[in-house]
Amino acid sequence: MNALRIGQLAWLLLALLQVLWHGCLRAPPPALLIAVLPLALLPLALPLLARGAQRRLWWAAVAALLYFSHGVMVVWAMHGLPRVLGWIELLLAVLLIGATGATGRHAR
């Protein structure tokens, strides 16, 4: 599996984690779910507007920096299931960023 595919898979898994986390496991009241879920997914959806797979992946990696920061904050401050989800978020963000760097290295 090449770096582009790994990055795209990490991007997809990071988006699915947001749906699982904010939509199912720690679901807010139904009135807030309409606002919380789109806000959690918006940074991961915006790179879809870019042209070309590598450019989309690069913008997804830029967005993943937000999720990396959020994952560090959750791991540091929470216990139990939120801490586990924070670790998963953090690792997927690192995988996405690393795969994007590897894709850029292969492009040269």
Biopython code that builds the backbone (N, CA, C, O; Angstrom):
import numpy as np
from Bio.PDB.StructureBuilder import StructureBuilder

atoms = [
    (1, "MET", "N", (0.858, -1.178, 0.000)),
    (1, "MET", "CA", (0.000, 0.000, 0.000)),
    (1, "MET", "C", (0.902, 1.238, 0.000)),
    (1, "MET", "O", (1.808, 1.353, 0.826)),
    (2, "ASN", "N", (0.653, 2.144, -0.913)),
    (2, "ASN", "CA", (1.497, 3.325, -0.998)),
    (2, "ASN", "C", (1.056, 4.409, -0.011)),
    (2, "ASN", "O", (-0.001, 4.313, 0.613)),
    (3, "ALA", "N", (1.889, 5.436, 0.111)),
    (3, "ALA", "CA", (1.649, 6.484, 1.110)),
    (3, "ALA", "C", (0.347, 7.241, 0.837)),
    (3, "ALA", "O", (-0.341, 7.646, 1.774)),
    (4, "LEU", "N", (0.009, 7.430, -0.427)),
    (4, "LEU", "CA", (-1.233, 8.136, -0.756)),
    (4, "LEU", "C", (-2.451, 7.360, -0.234)),
    (4, "LEU", "O", (-3.361, 7.950, 0.347)),
    (5, "ARG", "N", (-2.465, 6.067, -0.440)),
    (5, "ARG", "CA", (-3.583, 5.235, 0.028)),
    (5, "ARG", "C", (-3.645, 5.198, 1.557)),
    (5, "ARG", "O", (-4.728, 5.246, 2.139)),
    (6, "ILE", "N", (-2.489, 5.114, 2.199)),
    (6, "ILE", "CA", (-2.453, 5.119, 3.669)),
    (6, "ILE", "C", (-3.002, 6.441, 4.199)),
    (6, "ILE", "O", (-3.772, 6.454, 5.159)),
    (7, "GLY", "N", (-2.609, 7.549, 3.576)),
    (7, "GLY", "CA", (-3.110, 8.858, 3.983)),
    (7, "GLY", "C", (-4.607, 8.982, 3.796)),
    (7, "GLY", "O", (-5.307, 9.510, 4.660)),
    (8, "GLN", "N", (-5.095, 8.496, 2.669)),
    (8, "GLN", "CA", (-6.538, 8.558, 2.411)),
    (8, "GLN", "C", (-7.309, 7.686, 3.401)),
    (8, "GLN", "O", (-8.386, 8.070, 3.857)),
    (9, "LEU", "N", (-6.765, 6.522, 3.732)),
    (9, "LEU", "CA", (-7.413, 5.648, 4.709)),
    (9, "LEU", "C", (-7.424, 6.299, 6.094)),
    (9, "LEU", "O", (-8.432, 6.239, 6.798)),
    (10, "ALA", "N", (-6.313, 6.918, 6.485)),
    (10, "ALA", "CA", (-6.260, 7.603, 7.783)),
    (10, "ALA", "C", (-7.247, 8.760, 7.815)),
    (10, "ALA", "O", (-7.881, 9.005, 8.842)),
    (11, "TRP", "N", (-7.383, 9.470, 6.707)),
    (11, "TRP", "CA", (-8.335, 10.583, 6.596)),
    (11, "TRP", "C", (-9.763, 10.073, 6.790)),
    (11, "TRP", "O", (-10.539, 10.657, 7.545)),
    (12, "LEU", "N", (-10.103, 8.982, 6.105)),
    (12, "LEU", "CA", (-11.430, 8.393, 6.230)),
    (12, "LEU", "C", (-11.690, 7.901, 7.654)),
    (12, "LEU", "O", (-12.765, 8.132, 8.208)),
    (13, "LEU", "N", (-10.712, 7.229, 8.240)),
    (13, "LEU", "CA", (-10.880, 6.718, 9.606)),
    (13, "LEU", "C", (-11.006, 7.847, 10.615)),
    (13, "LEU", "O", (-11.737, 7.724, 11.598)),
    (14, "LEU", "N", (-10.296, 8.949, 10.380)),
    (14, "LEU", "CA", (-10.417, 10.096, 11.273)),
    (14, "LEU", "C", (-11.824, 10.691, 11.189)),
    (14, "LEU", "O", (-12.391, 11.091, 12.206)),
    (15, "ALA", "N", (-12.381, 10.750, 9.990)),
    (15, "ALA", "CA", (-13.755, 11.240, 9.838)),
    (15, "ALA", "C", (-14.756, 10.283, 10.488)),
    (15, "ALA", "O", (-15.698, 10.724, 11.147)),
    (16, "LEU", "N", (-14.557, 8.984, 10.306)),
    (16, "LEU", "CA", (-15.456, 8.005, 10.927)),
    (16, "LEU", "C", (-15.356, 8.052, 12.449)),
    (16, "LEU", "O", (-16.354, 7.869, 13.146)),
    (17, "LEU", "N", (-14.163, 8.295, 12.956)),
    (17, "LEU", "CA", (-13.997, 8.426, 14.398)),
    (17, "LEU", "C", (-14.796, 9.601, 14.926)),
    (17, "LEU", "O", (-15.388, 9.507, 16.002)),
    (18, "GLN", "N", (-14.827, 10.708, 14.192)),
    (18, "GLN", "CA", (-15.588, 11.871, 14.635)),
    (18, "GLN", "C", (-17.079, 11.558, 14.687)),
    (18, "GLN", "O", (-17.771, 11.963, 15.621)),
    (19, "VAL", "N", (-17.569, 10.839, 13.685)),
    (19, "VAL", "CA", (-18.983, 10.460, 13.669)),
    (19, "VAL", "C", (-19.281, 9.532, 14.839)),
    (19, "VAL", "O", (-20.277, 9.711, 15.540)),
    (20, "LEU", "N", (-18.429, 8.553, 15.047)),
    (20, "LEU", "CA", (-18.633, 7.611, 16.144)),
    (20, "LEU", "C", (-18.557, 8.312, 17.491)),
    (20, "LEU", "O", (-19.401, 8.092, 18.360)),
    (21, "TRP", "N", (-17.550, 9.154, 17.663)),
    (21, "TRP", "CA", (-17.315, 9.818, 18.934)),
    (21, "TRP", "C", (-18.438, 10.798, 19.273)),
    (21, "TRP", "O", (-19.053, 10.710, 20.335)),
    (22, "HIS", "N", (-18.694, 11.722, 18.364)),
    (22, "HIS", "CA", (-19.654, 12.788, 18.640)),
    (22, "HIS", "C", (-21.094, 12.406, 18.322)),
    (22, "HIS", "O", (-22.027, 13.031, 18.825)),
    (23, "GLY", "N", (-21.279, 11.395, 17.499)),
    (23, "GLY", "CA", (-22.627, 11.016, 17.120)),
    (23, "GLY", "C", (-23.200, 9.869, 17.928)),
    (23, "GLY", "O", (-24.414, 9.787, 18.112)),
    (24, "CYS", "N", (-22.333, 8.971, 18.419)),
    (24, "CYS", "CA", (-22.840, 7.773, 19.101)),
    (24, "CYS", "C", (-22.361, 7.658, 20.545)),
    (24, "CYS", "O", (-23.169, 7.548, 21.466)),
    (25, "LEU", "N", (-21.055, 7.682, 20.735)),
    (25, "LEU", "CA", (-20.503, 7.365, 22.048)),
    (25, "LEU", "C", (-20.691, 8.475, 23.076)),
    (25, "LEU", "O", (-21.024, 8.199, 24.228)),
    (26, "ARG", "N", (-20.487, 9.689, 22.685)),
    (26, "ARG", "CA", (-20.652, 10.815, 23.601)),
    (26, "ARG", "C", (-21.656, 11.788, 22.993)),
    (26, "ARG", "O", (-21.408, 12.989, 22.889)),
    (27, "ALA", "N", (-22.771, 11.243, 22.606)),
    (27, "ALA", "CA", (-23.768, 12.028, 21.875)),
    (27, "ALA", "C", (-24.327, 13.163, 22.736)),
    (27, "ALA", "O", (-24.759, 12.948, 23.868)),
    (28, "PRO", "N", (-24.310, 14.367, 22.178)),
    (28, "PRO", "CA", (-24.945, 15.489, 22.868)),
    (28, "PRO", "C", (-26.455, 15.373, 22.739)),
    (28, "PRO", "O", (-26.945, 14.495, 22.029)),
    (29, "PRO", "N", (-27.196, 16.236, 23.407)),
    (29, "PRO", "CA", (-28.651, 16.240, 23.224)),
    (29, "PRO", "C", (-28.996, 16.403, 21.736)),
    (29, "PRO", "O", (-28.252, 17.054, 21.003)),
    (30, "PRO", "N", (-30.101, 15.826, 21.289)),
    (30, "PRO", "CA", (-30.441, 15.865, 19.855)),
    (30, "PRO", "C", (-30.434, 17.256, 19.237)),
    (30, "PRO", "O", (-30.083, 17.409, 18.067)),
    (31, "ALA", "N", (-30.815, 18.264, 20.000)),
    (31, "ALA", "CA", (-30.820, 19.616, 19.445)),
    (31, "ALA", "C", (-29.400, 20.086, 19.130)),
    (31, "ALA", "O", (-29.192, 20.820, 18.164)),
    (32, "LEU", "N", (-28.433, 19.673, 19.928)),
    (32, "LEU", "CA", (-27.041, 20.074, 19.688)),
    (32, "LEU", "C", (-26.350, 19.208, 18.661)),
    (32, "LEU", "O", (-25.381, 19.650, 18.045)),
    (33, "LEU", "N", (-26.818, 17.982, 18.454)),
    (33, "LEU", "CA", (-26.186, 17.077, 17.498)),
    (33, "LEU", "C", (-26.176, 17.672, 16.101)),
    (33, "LEU", "O", (-25.241, 17.443, 15.333)),
    (34, "ILE", "N", (-27.200, 18.427, 15.769)),
    (34, "ILE", "CA", (-27.282, 19.070, 14.455)),
    (34, "ILE", "C", (-26.128, 20.062, 14.274)),
    (34, "ILE", "O", (-25.675, 20.273, 13.149)),
    (35, "ALA", "N", (-25.652, 20.665, 15.346)),
    (35, "ALA", "CA", (-24.546, 21.615, 15.264)),
    (35, "ALA", "C", (-23.191, 20.955, 15.496)),
    (35, "ALA", "O", (-22.212, 21.312, 14.841)),
    (36, "VAL", "N", (-23.124, 19.999, 16.416)),
    (36, "VAL", "CA", (-21.836, 19.422, 16.815)),
    (36, "VAL", "C", (-21.237, 18.564, 15.714)),
    (36, "VAL", "O", (-20.057, 18.719, 15.399)),
    (37, "LEU", "N", (-22.000, 17.679, 15.128)),
    (37, "LEU", "CA", (-21.461, 16.766, 14.121)),
    (37, "LEU", "C", (-20.928, 17.491, 12.884)),
    (37, "LEU", "O", (-19.822, 17.178, 12.443)),
    (38, "PRO", "N", (-21.660, 18.441, 12.305)),
    (38, "PRO", "CA", (-21.078, 19.170, 11.166)),
    (38, "PRO", "C", (-19.812, 19.947, 11.545)),
    (38, "PRO", "O", (-18.870, 20.019, 10.756)),
    (39, "LEU", "N", (-19.788, 20.524, 12.741)),
    (39, "LEU", "CA", (-18.584, 21.248, 13.160)),
    (39, "LEU", "C", (-17.404, 20.311, 13.349)),
    (39, "LEU", "O", (-16.265, 20.698, 13.088)),
    (40, "ALA", "N", (-17.652, 19.087, 13.796)),
    (40, "ALA", "CA", (-16.579, 18.115, 13.975)),
    (40, "ALA", "C", (-16.054, 17.607, 12.635)),
    (40, "ALA", "O", (-14.882, 17.246, 12.528)),
    (41, "LEU", "N", (-16.901, 17.575, 11.625)),
    (41, "LEU", "CA", (-16.509, 17.037, 10.322)),
    (41, "LEU", "C", (-16.097, 18.092, 9.306)),
    (41, "LEU", "O", (-15.443, 17.762, 8.316)),
    (42, "LEU", "N", (-16.458, 19.332, 9.521)),
    (42, "LEU", "CA", (-16.188, 20.378, 8.532)),
    (42, "LEU", "C", (-14.710, 20.494, 8.147)),
    (42, "LEU", "O", (-14.411, 20.555, 6.955)),
    (43, "PRO", "N", (-13.778, 20.528, 9.097)),
    (43, "PRO", "CA", (-12.370, 20.626, 8.678)),
    (43, "PRO", "C", (-11.896, 19.435, 7.849)),
    (43, "PRO", "O", (-10.994, 19.582, 7.024)),
    (44, "LEU", "N", (-12.481, 18.271, 8.053)),
    (44, "LEU", "CA", (-12.091, 17.108, 7.260)),
    (44, "LEU", "C", (-12.802, 17.062, 5.913)),
    (44, "LEU", "O", (-12.346, 16.374, 5.000)),
    (45, "ALA", "N", (-13.904, 17.779, 5.778)),
    (45, "ALA", "CA", (-14.653, 17.781, 4.519)),
    (45, "ALA", "C", (-14.149, 18.861, 3.555)),
    (45, "ALA", "O", (-14.243, 18.687, 2.340)),
    (46, "LEU", "N", (-13.623, 19.958, 4.071)),
    (46, "LEU", "CA", (-13.178, 21.049, 3.200)),
    (46, "LEU", "C", (-12.097, 20.644, 2.196)),
    (46, "LEU", "O", (-12.125, 21.142, 1.070)),
    (47, "PRO", "N", (-11.141, 19.765, 2.540)),
    (47, "PRO", "CA", (-10.147, 19.375, 1.532)),
    (47, "PRO", "C", (-10.732, 18.691, 0.304)),
    (47, "PRO", "O", (-10.051, 18.588, -0.716)),
    (48, "LEU", "N", (-11.970, 18.223, 0.375)),
    (48, "LEU", "CA", (-12.592, 17.600, -0.797)),
    (48, "LEU", "C", (-12.786, 18.589, -1.934)),
    (48, "LEU", "O", (-13.003, 18.184, -3.076)),
    (49, "LEU", "N", (-12.712, 19.883, -1.637)),
    (49, "LEU", "CA", (-12.868, 20.902, -2.665)),
    (49, "LEU", "C", (-11.609, 21.097, -3.502)),
    (49, "LEU", "O", (-11.670, 21.693, -4.578)),
    (50, "ALA", "N", (-10.480, 20.606, -3.028)),
    (50, "ALA", "CA", (-9.208, 20.781, -3.741)),
    (50, "ALA", "C", (-9.148, 19.840, -4.941)),
    (50, "ALA", "O", (-9.802, 18.798, -4.974)),
    (51, "ARG", "N", (-8.352, 20.235, -5.916)),
    (51, "ARG", "CA", (-8.183, 19.407, -7.106)),
    (51, "ARG", "C", (-6.952, 18.527, -6.942)),
    (51, "ARG", "O", (-5.911, 18.982, -6.469)),
    (52, "GLY", "N", (-7.076, 17.294, -7.328)),
    (52, "GLY", "CA", (-5.959, 16.365, -7.277)),
    (52, "GLY", "C", (-5.861, 15.654, -5.932)),
    (52, "GLY", "O", (-6.083, 16.250, -4.877)),
    (53, "ALA", "N", (-5.528, 14.386, -5.991)),
    (53, "ALA", "CA", (-5.488, 13.562, -4.779)),
    (53, "ALA", "C", (-4.416, 14.031, -3.810)),
    (53, "ALA", "O", (-4.648, 14.067, -2.602)),
    (54, "GLN", "N", (-3.237, 14.393, -4.326)),
    (54, "GLN", "CA", (-2.167, 14.824, -3.427)),
    (54, "GLN", "C", (-2.492, 16.150, -2.761)),
    (54, "GLN", "O", (-2.198, 16.342, -1.581)),
    (55, "ARG", "N", (-3.086, 17.053, -3.496)),
    (55, "ARG", "CA", (-3.454, 18.344, -2.917)),
    (55, "ARG", "C", (-4.557, 18.187, -1.873)),
    (55, "ARG", "O", (-4.521, 18.838, -0.829)),
    (56, "ARG", "N", (-5.537, 17.325, -2.151)),
    (56, "ARG", "CA", (-6.585, 17.047, -1.159)),
    (56, "ARG", "C", (-5.988, 16.459, 0.110)),
    (56, "ARG", "O", (-6.362, 16.837, 1.220)),
    (57, "LEU", "N", (-5.045, 15.519, -0.070)),
    (57, "LEU", "CA", (-4.415, 14.894, 1.089)),
    (57, "LEU", "C", (-3.602, 15.905, 1.876)),
    (57, "LEU", "O", (-3.566, 15.846, 3.105)),
    (58, "TRP", "N", (-2.949, 16.831, 1.189)),
    (58, "TRP", "CA", (-2.168, 17.855, 1.888)),
    (58, "TRP", "C", (-3.083, 18.729, 2.741)),
    (58, "TRP", "O", (-2.764, 19.008, 3.897)),
    (59, "TRP", "N", (-4.205, 19.159, 2.195)),
    (59, "TRP", "CA", (-5.138, 19.975, 2.961)),
    (59, "TRP", "C", (-5.766, 19.182, 4.102)),
    (59, "TRP", "O", (-6.046, 19.737, 5.164)),
    (60, "ALA", "N", (-5.989, 17.890, 3.887)),
    (60, "ALA", "CA", (-6.499, 17.052, 4.974)),
    (60, "ALA", "C", (-5.471, 16.951, 6.097)),
    (60, "ALA", "O", (-5.836, 16.917, 7.272)),
    (61, "ALA", "N", (-4.187, 16.905, 5.743)),
    (61, "ALA", "CA", (-3.137, 16.867, 6.762)),
    (61, "ALA", "C", (-3.077, 18.179, 7.535)),
    (61, "ALA", "O", (-2.823, 18.180, 8.740)),
    (62, "VAL", "N", (-3.308, 19.283, 6.856)),
    (62, "VAL", "CA", (-3.360, 20.574, 7.550)),
    (62, "VAL", "C", (-4.532, 20.567, 8.545)),
    (62, "VAL", "O", (-4.390, 21.023, 9.680)),
    (63, "ALA", "N", (-5.673, 20.053, 8.116)),
    (63, "ALA", "CA", (-6.831, 19.956, 9.022)),
    (63, "ALA", "C", (-6.546, 18.980, 10.158)),
    (63, "ALA", "O", (-7.027, 19.167, 11.276)),
    (64, "ALA", "N", (-5.764, 17.937, 9.874)),
    (64, "ALA", "CA", (-5.456, 16.938, 10.899)),
    (64, "ALA", "C", (-4.644, 17.533, 12.046)),
    (64, "ALA", "O", (-4.623, 16.974, 13.142)),
    (65, "LEU", "N", (-3.984, 18.647, 11.807)),
    (65, "LEU", "CA", (-3.264, 19.310, 12.904)),
    (65, "LEU", "C", (-4.230, 19.750, 14.001)),
    (65, "LEU", "O", (-3.883, 19.720, 15.182)),
    (66, "LEU", "N", (-5.429, 20.155, 13.622)),
    (66, "LEU", "CA", (-6.449, 20.507, 14.615)),
    (66, "LEU", "C", (-6.857, 19.283, 15.439)),
    (66, "LEU", "O", (-6.999, 19.360, 16.659)),
    (67, "TYR", "N", (-7.039, 18.167, 14.757)),
    (67, "TYR", "CA", (-7.440, 16.948, 15.444)),
    (67, "TYR", "C", (-6.294, 16.400, 16.295)),
    (67, "TYR", "O", (-6.533, 15.814, 17.351)),
    (68, "PHE", "N", (-5.064, 16.586, 15.848)),
    (68, "PHE", "CA", (-3.906, 16.207, 16.656)),
    (68, "PHE", "C", (-3.910, 16.996, 17.963)),
    (68, "PHE", "O", (-3.738, 16.425, 19.040)),
    (69, "SER", "N", (-4.105, 18.302, 17.864)),
    (69, "SER", "CA", (-4.147, 19.145, 19.065)),
    (69, "SER", "C", (-5.292, 18.739, 19.984)),
    (69, "SER", "O", (-5.124, 18.676, 21.202)),
    (70, "HIS", "N", (-6.439, 18.467, 19.409)),
    (70, "HIS", "CA", (-7.590, 18.041, 20.200)),
    (70, "HIS", "C", (-7.296, 16.701, 20.883)),
    (70, "HIS", "O", (-7.626, 16.520, 22.055)),
    (71, "GLY", "N", (-6.678, 15.765, 20.159)),
    (71, "GLY", "CA", (-6.351, 14.473, 20.732)),
    (71, "GLY", "C", (-5.382, 14.593, 21.897)),
    (71, "GLY", "O", (-5.552, 13.918, 22.913)),
    (72, "VAL", "N", (-4.366, 15.443, 21.766)),
    (72, "VAL", "CA", (-3.422, 15.665, 22.858)),
    (72, "VAL", "C", (-4.145, 16.238, 24.067)),
    (72, "VAL", "O", (-3.905, 15.811, 25.196)),
    (73, "MET", "N", (-5.012, 17.185, 23.840)),
    (73, "MET", "CA", (-5.745, 17.818, 24.934)),
    (73, "MET", "C", (-6.648, 16.805, 25.656)),
    (73, "MET", "O", (-6.721, 16.812, 26.885)),
    (74, "VAL", "N", (-7.328, 15.947, 24.911)),
    (74, "VAL", "CA", (-8.214, 14.958, 25.516)),
    (74, "VAL", "C", (-7.408, 13.910, 26.282)),
    (74, "VAL", "O", (-7.774, 13.532, 27.395)),
    (75, "VAL", "N", (-6.314, 13.444, 25.687)),
    (75, "VAL", "CA", (-5.476, 12.454, 26.370)),
    (75, "VAL", "C", (-4.927, 13.026, 27.669)),
    (75, "VAL", "O", (-4.850, 12.318, 28.674)),
    (76, "TRP", "N", (-4.553, 14.279, 27.659)),
    (76, "TRP", "CA", (-3.985, 14.918, 28.835)),
    (76, "TRP", "C", (-5.028, 15.139, 29.932)),
    (76, "TRP", "O", (-4.722, 14.997, 31.116)),
    (77, "ALA", "N", (-6.245, 15.481, 29.548)),
    (77, "ALA", "CA", (-7.225, 15.946, 30.528)),
    (77, "ALA", "C", (-8.281, 14.919, 30.939)),
    (77, "ALA", "O", (-8.898, 15.078, 31.992)),
    (78, "MET", "N", (-8.501, 13.895, 30.161)),
    (78, "MET", "CA", (-9.629, 12.991, 30.416)),
    (78, "MET", "C", (-9.144, 11.607, 30.854)),
    (78, "MET", "O", (-7.959, 11.283, 30.785)),
    (79, "HIS", "N", (-10.101, 10.819, 31.303)),
    (79, "HIS", "CA", (-9.852, 9.433, 31.694)),
    (79, "HIS", "C", (-10.906, 8.549, 31.050)),
    (79, "HIS", "O", (-11.939, 9.041, 30.597)),
    (80, "GLY", "N", (-10.655, 7.259, 31.008)),
    (80, "GLY", "CA", (-11.631, 6.310, 30.493)),
    (80, "GLY", "C", (-11.748, 6.331, 28.981)),
    (80, "GLY", "O", (-10.756, 6.488, 28.270)),
    (81, "LEU", "N", (-12.977, 6.171, 28.495)),
    (81, "LEU", "CA", (-13.231, 6.097, 27.054)),
    (81, "LEU", "C", (-12.785, 7.349, 26.302)),
    (81, "LEU", "O", (-12.202, 7.213, 25.227)),
    (82, "PRO", "N", (-13.028, 8.559, 26.807)),
    (82, "PRO", "CA", (-12.538, 9.723, 26.064)),
    (82, "PRO", "C", (-11.020, 9.712, 25.864)),
    (82, "PRO", "O", (-10.532, 10.158, 24.825)),
    (83, "ARG", "N", (-10.285, 9.216, 26.832)),
    (83, "ARG", "CA", (-8.826, 9.149, 26.686)),
    (83, "ARG", "C", (-8.441, 8.157, 25.581)),
    (83, "ARG", "O", (-7.531, 8.427, 24.798)),
    (84, "VAL", "N", (-9.118, 7.030, 25.518)),
    (84, "VAL", "CA", (-8.845, 6.045, 24.464)),
    (84, "VAL", "C", (-9.170, 6.644, 23.100)),
    (84, "VAL", "O", (-8.390, 6.505, 22.158)),
    (85, "LEU", "N", (-10.310, 7.304, 22.992)),
    (85, "LEU", "CA", (-10.681, 7.947, 21.728)),
    (85, "LEU", "C", (-9.694, 9.049, 21.362)),
    (85, "LEU", "O", (-9.378, 9.238, 20.187)),
    (86, "GLY", "N", (-9.208, 9.772, 22.363)),
    (86, "GLY", "CA", (-8.195, 10.800, 22.115)),
    (86, "GLY", "C", (-6.912, 10.203, 21.564)),
    (86, "GLY", "O", (-6.307, 10.768, 20.653)),
    (87, "TRP", "N", (-6.485, 9.057, 22.110)),
    (87, "TRP", "CA", (-5.292, 8.381, 21.586)),
    (87, "TRP", "C", (-5.496, 7.948, 20.140)),
    (87, "TRP", "O", (-4.600, 8.105, 19.309)),
    (88, "ILE", "N", (-6.661, 7.408, 19.841)),
    (88, "ILE", "CA", (-6.948, 6.986, 18.471)),
    (88, "ILE", "C", (-6.923, 8.193, 17.535)),
    (88, "ILE", "O", (-6.346, 8.128, 16.450)),
    (89, "GLU", "N", (-7.542, 9.284, 17.950)),
    (89, "GLU", "CA", (-7.550, 10.505, 17.145)),
    (89, "GLU", "C", (-6.138, 11.017, 16.914)),
    (89, "GLU", "O", (-5.781, 11.401, 15.800)),
    (90, "LEU", "N", (-5.355, 11.021, 17.952)),
    (90, "LEU", "CA", (-3.975, 11.496, 17.863)),
    (90, "LEU", "C", (-3.169, 10.620, 16.900)),
    (90, "LEU", "O", (-2.445, 11.145, 16.054)),
    (91, "LEU", "N", (-3.282, 9.315, 17.015)),
    (91, "LEU", "CA", (-2.514, 8.413, 16.158)),
    (91, "LEU", "C", (-2.954, 8.488, 14.697)),
    (91, "LEU", "O", (-2.119, 8.428, 13.794)),
    (92, "LEU", "N", (-4.257, 8.619, 14.460)),
    (92, "LEU", "CA", (-4.721, 8.755, 13.072)),
    (92, "LEU", "C", (-4.246, 10.065, 12.452)),
    (92, "LEU", "O", (-3.903, 10.109, 11.271)),
    (93, "ALA", "N", (-4.227, 11.134, 13.251)),
    (93, "ALA", "CA", (-3.738, 12.413, 12.739)),
    (93, "ALA", "C", (-2.252, 12.320, 12.398)),
    (93, "ALA", "O", (-1.823, 12.836, 11.366)),
    (94, "VAL", "N", (-1.467, 11.671, 13.251)),
    (94, "VAL", "CA", (-0.039, 11.504, 12.973)),
    (94, "VAL", "C", (0.166, 10.647, 11.729)),
    (94, "VAL", "O", (1.034, 10.944, 10.908)),
    (95, "LEU", "N", (-0.623, 9.592, 11.584)),
    (95, "LEU", "CA", (-0.521, 8.738, 10.400)),
    (95, "LEU", "C", (-0.847, 9.520, 9.129)),
    (95, "LEU", "O", (-0.157, 9.383, 8.119)),
    (96, "LEU", "N", (-1.888, 10.333, 9.180)),
    (96, "LEU", "CA", (-2.263, 11.152, 8.027)),
    (96, "LEU", "C", (-1.174, 12.159, 7.681)),
    (96, "LEU", "O", (-0.824, 12.316, 6.512)),
    (97, "ILE", "N", (-0.645, 12.828, 8.671)),
    (97, "ILE", "CA", (0.405, 13.825, 8.431)),
    (97, "ILE", "C", (1.669, 13.148, 7.907)),
    (97, "ILE", "O", (2.304, 13.647, 6.978)),
    (98, "GLY", "N", (2.034, 12.014, 8.501)),
    (98, "GLY", "CA", (3.223, 11.295, 8.047)),
    (98, "GLY", "C", (3.080, 10.762, 6.633)),
    (98, "GLY", "O", (4.024, 10.820, 5.845)),
    (99, "ALA", "N", (1.909, 10.246, 6.309)),
    (99, "ALA", "CA", (1.679, 9.737, 4.953)),
    (99, "ALA", "C", (1.728, 10.864, 3.932)),
    (99, "ALA", "O", (2.201, 10.672, 2.812)),
    (100, "THR", "N", (1.244, 12.028, 4.312)),
    (100, "THR", "CA", (1.301, 13.177, 3.406)),
    (100, "THR", "C", (2.745, 13.589, 3.164)),
    (100, "THR", "O", (3.122, 13.923, 2.041)),
    (101, "GLY", "N", (3.552, 13.566, 4.218)),
    (101, "GLY", "CA", (4.967, 13.875, 4.042)),
    (101, "GLY", "C", (5.670, 12.875, 3.149)),
    (101, "GLY", "O", (6.508, 13.245, 2.326)),
    (102, "ALA", "N", (5.323, 11.595, 3.314)),
    (102, "ALA", "CA", (5.918, 10.550, 2.468)),
    (102, "ALA", "C", (5.466, 10.697, 1.014)),
    (102, "ALA", "O", (6.243, 10.450, 0.091)),
    (103, "THR", "N", (4.209, 11.100, 0.811)),
    (103, "THR", "CA", (3.709, 11.323, -0.551)),
    (103, "THR", "C", (4.466, 12.460, -1.211)),
    (103, "THR", "O", (4.834, 12.366, -2.382)),
    (104, "GLY", "N", (4.701, 13.534, -0.469)),
    (104, "GLY", "CA", (5.450, 14.658, -1.012)),
    (104, "GLY", "C", (6.884, 14.289, -1.323)),
    (104, "GLY", "O", (7.453, 14.767, -2.304)),
    (105, "ARG", "N", (7.473, 13.445, -0.498)),
    (105, "ARG", "CA", (8.849, 13.009, -0.724)),
    (105, "ARG", "C", (8.937, 12.174, -2.006)),
    (105, "ARG", "O", (9.900, 12.310, -2.762)),
    (106, "HIS", "N", (7.949, 11.316, -2.258)),
    (106, "HIS", "CA", (7.961, 10.486, -3.458)),
    (106, "HIS", "C", (7.681, 11.297, -4.717)),
    (106, "HIS", "O", (8.074, 10.890, -5.811)),
    (107, "ALA", "N", (7.018, 12.422, -4.581)),
    (107, "ALA", "CA", (6.701, 13.255, -5.744)),
    (107, "ALA", "C", (7.937, 13.927, -6.300)),
    (107, "ALA", "O", (7.987, 14.262, -7.484)),
    (108, "ARG", "N", (8.928, 14.124, -5.459)),
    (108, "ARG", "CA", (10.168, 14.777, -5.928)),
    (108, "ARG", "C", (10.944, 13.855, -6.736)),
    (108, "ARG", "O", (12.017, 14.212, -7.222)),
]
sb = StructureBuilder()
sb.init_structure("model")
sb.init_model(0)
sb.init_chain("A")
sb.init_seg("    ")
for serial, (resi, resn, name, xyz) in enumerate(atoms, 1):
    if name == "N":
        sb.init_residue(resn, " ", resi, " ")
    sb.init_atom(name, np.array(xyz, "f"), 0.0, 1.0, " ", f" {name:<3s}", serial, name[0])
structure = sb.get_structure()
